[in-house]
C-alpha cells in the first residue's frame, strides 16, 4: 500500500506552496499507518480528521519539577501555564500555514490540544502530506471516530433500598461515618455526557459560570452543552455522586462530590481536548469508561495516550478507567480498553518488571459474590512495542505489567436513569459501572486530604483493598476490591513541623534563597529566608530532605521522620564547590599549555552572579577523589 502511495503523494508535493520549513527526507515515516490507509482511499478534495503532534514534546520531567513546588491541589494551574507556553512557542508557524489553507479549501478547521502539543484538524490528503514534510512535525495520527462506551452488560433487578448494594459493597457508609462524603472535590465524568437536571445530581454539578452554563463541555460537537442523549454517562455520574434525593436511593459513593460533565465519546481528539479542559479547570479526578479498543494494537496511538496521562500526572490529576469488558479476547493487548493499561502512579511490590509510572488506575468488575465478572478484562499487558516507551516487557522470561490495578462492584442494580430527570433503571453493568465507584472512593479520600499525592492515593487504594483471588496483586482482580472506609482511614491529615537551617560548610554563613526539597510520594520545595531558614508544616510520615542546586554539591538526607504536633530540626551544611572565587566573579579561563596558546574556558557559579575580572585561588582540600584531575587534566592539589 505504501509503494503505491508514495509516488502519488510526491507528485502532489511538487505543487505545494512554500511553507517556510525545510522538508524532511522521509515525510511518509511521519504518517501513522492508519492515516496512510485513509489517504489512499480518499478523494483529492476529501477532508480527513487527523491529529498532528509537534516535534517538541511536553517535557514530563520539567513539568514534574514545576508542579512539585506546590501542593497537589494547586498543581494544575502551573502545569497548564507551561503547556500554554509550549503551544504558543511551537505552533505559530504551522497555524499560519493552516490559516492560509482554510481559505484555499485544504483545511476545514483546526484547534490546539495542549496535553500532547498537537493540533486536531480536518485536511485534504495534499495538506496532510505537506504537514508531514515539516521539520516541526513529529507524527500525524488518525482521528476517525472509533471510541465508545464499554459494551452494555445486562443485569437482573434488585430491590430498592436506602443505599445501593454496590455502595455498601465498597463500605462507603463507613467513610461517611468518618465525616467524609466527597465535599469540595471536583470529578470530571468523561463519557456520553450527563443529564445534569437529574434530581440526584443537579445541586452538585460544577458551576462553570457564564462561559460554561451547562456544567461542562461537549468536545464531540464543540459546544458548551454536554447533555446525555445516551444514558451511560448519567449512570456513571450517579455511581460517583448520586445523593438519593429521588426515591431515597443513594447510588453514589461520594454523594457530595461535584460532577463536571465532559462529553468525549467517539473521538480521540475529543477525549484529549477534554484532558486539556480538566487541567485548565483544576479537576481533581477523572472517571471514565470510554473505550478505544481499535487503538490496542496501534503502538503510536497507545504511546500518545500514555504520554497524555503522563502530563496529567504532572498536573496532579488522577484517573479511574474501566479495564474493559473483553475478557474472552485473550492476549496482552486485545483485552485492553485503551487507555486502560496505562501504569498507575504507585508501583505495587508484586510488580517486578521495570517501567515508568503514570496517572491512570485500571478498574476490574467484581460481582456480589466476590468473583470477577465473566467479561472483566484481565492481564498481563506490556508496553514494549509502544513508541518511545519499551517497558514492562512480556517476551521471554519477562511477565509484563499486572493489569488491572483494583476492582469495583459491577454495578448491576438500581442506577440513575437516562429516560427521565428523576427515575432509576437497572440494566447497566460492567467495568463501566465499577469505575465510577472507584472515582467516588478517590473523592472520599481527597475530601479528607485535598493535597493527597497521586502515588499516595494509589498506594492506599491498593494496600487497603480486599484481596481476592491469588495472594497479592494479580491479573484478575488487581490488588482487590476497593474498601472506602479503610482507604479514608489510611489517609493522613495529621501534621508536624520541619525546621531547616542551611549554611555554607566552609564559612559557616547562613544561605538565603536555597531551595530545599521534601519528598514523600511527591516533591515539595521551600526556599530559605534571609537567615537561611525555613519552617514548613508537613503531613506525618517519613521524608527525604535535600538540596539539588548547581551552586552546591547535592545533599540528601533520608528517613526524616515528621511526627504529629512535633518539630523536626535539620542543619544542612552545603559544600560551595571546588573553587573559591572573588565575589564579583563568575567566569574564568585557565591556561593549560606551556605557551598560553591553548586555553580552556571554565565556569564557576557563586552567590554573586556578575561576570567581572577573575581572581581565583585553588582550595586543595576541596577536591574529591582527584575528580578534577580527570575532567580538566591538571592537578588542582598542586
Order of alpha helices (4+ residues) and beta strands (2+ residues): alpha-alpha-beta-alpha-alpha-alpha-beta-beta-alpha-beta-beta-alpha-alpha-beta-beta-alpha-beta-alpha-beta-beta-alpha-beta-beta-beta-beta-beta-alpha-alpha-alpha-beta-beta-beta-beta-beta-beta-beta-beta-beta-beta-beta-alpha
